[in-house]
């Protein structure tokens, strides 16, 4: 029995398209097509037992499912109940402030690591992370950060003999 385009088997309407869903489906389809092309380059379509057959089968399955998901997403209308534009709704739902804050914190951590070294950059990252999660207790945050870093340093530096970055700024400071 065929259902109406806006109804599922139970007679309920299909859920509206979420912000970013169509773009994700399109990227999934493009990636799948690229992987199929790459898999074909392994050995072509020589025989069913060739080295590239399994990767081509897997990529072809991805292409089919990506095409189905993209087609289903195209058929549904966008969910814009808030009155915002599609881009604004995407930003609000996909990039909440806490996610953006942690992304910036990780980027700052990566930039600080060569200069401050593992201990300095990680200490500041832990403090910033706890603040982003809403902790207002600075003394407790400092204590947790120090104990956590001491444990990490003890395990990796002492037990596993992993060389942790010392940092160029701190090395020049104490010379």
Secondary structure, 3 states (H helix, E strand, C coil): CCCCCCECCCCCECCCECCCHHHHHHHHHHHHHHHHHHHHHHHCCCCCCCCCHHHHHHHHHHHHHHHHHHHHHHHCCECCCCCCCHHHHHHHHHCCHHHHHHHHHHHHHHHHHHHHHHHHHHHHHHHHHHHHCCCCCHHHHHHHHHHHHHHHHHHHHHHCCCCCCCCHHHHHHCC
